[in-house]
Structures are given as structure tokens and as C-alpha cells.
């Protein structure tokens, strides 16, 4: 009789342990599904976006009222990009109006482009430049401001800086 009771107790205990293990397994499974779902949402937020890393940047200064290749009067925060093909003076590698979101400056993640009027965290494609592709493929030439007041500052910025960025639209090639 005592043997039967201890066997019954052992079976009951094993059943409780098994239920607890099943609950743990289900909780772990549900947690894994939630984590995967969150990762998928985050990944989809950047789906189709390409990150362009360590691309050359230069600064440009033009007279007040100068227009970009698309006819827009240039403003600080606008930029030029290469044409789609070497030698072209039209058809930029990114569509006009594409926004470039700066992810890193000179290799430092989170740093923005330093400008005398404040940091630049996004640039708007409004011009075409470097038609012979002397700079990196996804180079950005930043409009620094009117040459009457910003020429020296643009020259000081120089040609030896790099940025990493992602864009609101992909490149054409």
C-alpha cells in the first residue's frame, strides 16, 4: 500500500514537473515569436534602403540666386550628386528631391556634418556635379551657402571628409 501511495505521489509530481516544463517551453516559444516579430518590423522599416558608407563629401559655394541642375535656387542643405553615367550633365544618380540622411561623419557613427550655421543631418539632392566621377561613386557635394559670404568656409571644409548615409530613395545604379 505504501509503495502504491509513493508511486502515485511520484507520478503526480512528475505530472506537475511536466506541466511546468511545458509552460516554460510555451513561454520561451512565445517570447521568441515576439522578438522575431519586433525584429521583422524594424527590418521592414529599412527595407529597400541602402546604406552608402564612407562616401566622399565636398563643399560648394555659388553666388546668391544660383540654381541647381533641376532649376531650384540653391540653399544650405542642398547637395549635388554624380550623374547616372559618366560625362552626363543631366539625370542624377539619385532623383532630384531625394533626401540623404547622415548616419556618420568621418567614420564616427551618429556625428552630423559640421556647418558654421549648425550641423547638417540631412541633405536634399538638387544638383549634379563631378560628371567624370573623380570622387567616390555616391559622393555628395554640399551646398555651403552663397559664395559672397561662405566661400572661405567651403574651402576650409575641403575635400577630405567622408559620410555614411541612407536615402529616401535608392540610387538609379
C-alpha positions as CSV (number, residue, x, y, z in Angstrom):
1,X,0.0,0.0,0.0
2,X,2.8,2.4,0.9
3,X,4.5,1.5,-2.3
4,X,1.3,2.4,-4.3
5,X,1.0,5.7,-2.5
6,X,4.6,6.7,-3.2
7,X,4.2,5.6,-6.8
8,X,1.0,7.7,-7.1
9,X,2.8,10.7,-5.5
10,X,5.8,10.2,-7.8
11,X,3.5,10.1,-10.8
12,X,1.6,13.2,-9.6
13,X,4.9,15.0,-9.0
14,X,6.2,14.0,-12.5
15,X,3.0,15.3,-14.0
16,X,3.4,18.7,-12.3
17,X,7.0,18.9,-13.4
18,X,6.0,18.0,-16.9
19,X,3.3,20.7,-16.9
20,X,5.8,23.3,-15.6
21,X,8.3,22.4,-18.3
22,X,5.6,22.6,-21.0
23,X,4.6,26.1,-19.7
24,X,8.2,27.2,-19.8
25,X,8.6,25.9,-23.3
26,X,5.5,27.7,-24.5
27,X,6.6,30.9,-22.8
28,X,10.0,30.7,-24.4
29,X,8.4,29.9,-27.8
30,X,6.0,32.9,-27.4
31,X,8.9,35.2,-26.4
32,X,10.9,34.1,-29.4
33,X,7.9,34.8,-31.7
34,X,7.5,38.3,-30.2
35,X,11.2,39.1,-30.6
36,X,11.2,37.8,-34.2
37,X,8.1,39.9,-34.9
38,X,9.8,43.1,-33.5
39,X,12.9,42.4,-35.5
40,X,10.9,41.9,-38.7
41,X,9.1,45.2,-38.1
42,X,12.4,47.0,-37.5
43,X,13.9,45.3,-40.6
44,X,10.9,46.3,-42.7
45,X,11.2,49.9,-41.7
46,X,14.6,50.0,-43.5
47,X,13.6,47.5,-46.3
48,X,14.7,48.7,-49.7
49,X,17.1,51.3,-48.2
50,X,20.7,51.1,-49.0
51,X,23.3,52.5,-46.7
52,X,26.2,54.2,-48.5
53,X,29.3,54.1,-46.4
54,X,32.4,56.2,-46.4
55,X,31.5,58.3,-49.4
56,X,33.5,61.5,-50.2
57,X,31.9,64.8,-49.5
58,X,33.0,68.3,-50.7
59,X,31.6,71.7,-50.0
60,X,30.4,74.1,-52.8
61,X,29.6,77.8,-52.7
62,X,27.8,79.6,-55.5
63,X,26.6,83.2,-55.9
64,X,23.3,84.2,-54.3
65,X,20.5,83.0,-56.5
66,X,22.5,80.3,-58.3
67,X,20.3,77.4,-59.4
68,X,20.9,73.7,-59.3
69,X,20.7,71.4,-62.3
70,X,17.0,71.0,-61.8
71,X,16.4,74.8,-61.7
72,X,15.9,75.2,-58.0
73,X,17.6,78.1,-56.2
74,X,20.3,76.6,-54.1
75,X,20.0,76.7,-50.3
76,X,22.2,75.4,-47.4
77,X,21.4,71.7,-47.0
78,X,21.1,71.0,-50.7
79,X,23.6,68.8,-52.4
80,X,24.9,67.7,-55.8
81,X,25.5,64.1,-56.8
82,X,27.1,62.4,-59.8
83,X,25.1,61.9,-63.0
84,X,23.8,58.4,-63.6
85,X,26.5,57.9,-66.2
86,X,30.0,59.4,-66.6
87,X,30.0,62.6,-68.7
88,X,26.3,63.4,-68.5
89,X,25.2,66.8,-67.3
90,X,21.6,65.7,-66.7
91,X,19.9,62.7,-65.0
92,X,21.5,62.5,-61.5
93,X,22.3,59.1,-59.9
94,X,19.6,59.9,-57.3
95,X,16.4,61.6,-58.3
96,X,16.1,65.3,-57.5
97,X,14.4,65.8,-54.2
98,X,15.9,62.6,-52.7
99,X,16.8,63.1,-49.0
100,X,20.2,61.8,-47.7
101,X,20.0,61.1,-44.0
102,X,23.5,61.3,-42.5
103,X,24.4,58.3,-40.3
104,X,28.1,59.0,-39.7
105,X,30.7,61.8,-40.4
106,X,34.4,60.9,-40.9
107,X,33.7,57.4,-39.7
108,X,32.0,58.4,-36.4
109,X,28.6,56.9,-36.1
110,X,25.9,59.5,-35.1
111,X,28.1,62.5,-36.0
112,X,26.5,65.0,-38.4
113,X,28.2,67.3,-40.9
114,X,29.6,70.4,-39.1
115,X,28.5,73.6,-40.8
116,X,29.0,77.2,-39.5
117,X,25.2,77.7,-39.2
118,X,24.7,74.3,-37.4
119,X,25.1,70.6,-38.0
120,X,23.5,69.1,-41.1
121,X,21.7,65.8,-40.6
122,X,20.0,65.5,-43.9
123,X,20.7,66.8,-47.4
124,X,18.4,67.3,-50.4
125,X,19.6,66.4,-53.9
126,X,19.1,69.4,-56.2
127,X,22.2,69.5,-58.3
128,X,24.6,67.4,-60.4
129,X,28.4,67.6,-60.2
130,X,31.7,65.8,-60.8
131,X,30.5,64.4,-64.1
132,X,33.8,62.5,-64.6
133,X,33.3,60.5,-61.3
134,X,36.6,61.7,-59.7
135,X,35.1,61.1,-56.2
136,X,33.6,58.0,-54.8
137,X,30.5,56.7,-56.6
138,X,28.0,58.1,-54.2
139,X,29.8,61.3,-53.4
140,X,27.9,64.3,-52.1
141,X,28.8,67.9,-52.8
142,X,27.2,70.0,-50.1
143,X,25.9,73.5,-51.0
144,X,27.6,75.5,-48.2
145,X,26.0,78.9,-48.8
146,X,26.4,81.9,-51.0
147,X,29.9,82.5,-52.2
148,X,29.8,86.1,-51.2
149,X,29.9,85.0,-47.5
150,X,30.6,81.3,-47.4
151,X,33.4,80.7,-50.0
152,X,36.2,80.6,-47.4
153,X,34.3,78.3,-45.1
154,X,33.5,75.9,-48.0
155,X,37.2,75.9,-49.0
156,X,38.1,75.2,-45.3
157,X,35.7,72.2,-45.3
158,X,37.8,70.9,-48.1
159,X,37.7,67.6,-49.9
160,X,38.9,65.0,-47.4
161,X,35.7,64.2,-45.4
162,X,33.5,61.2,-45.7
163,X,29.9,60.4,-44.7
164,X,27.8,57.4,-44.4
165,X,24.1,57.9,-45.2
166,X,20.9,56.3,-46.3
167,X,18.5,57.8,-48.7
168,X,14.7,58.3,-49.0
169,X,15.0,56.7,-52.5
170,X,17.5,54.2,-53.9
171,X,20.2,55.1,-56.4
172,X,19.5,54.5,-60.1
173,X,22.5,52.3,-60.5
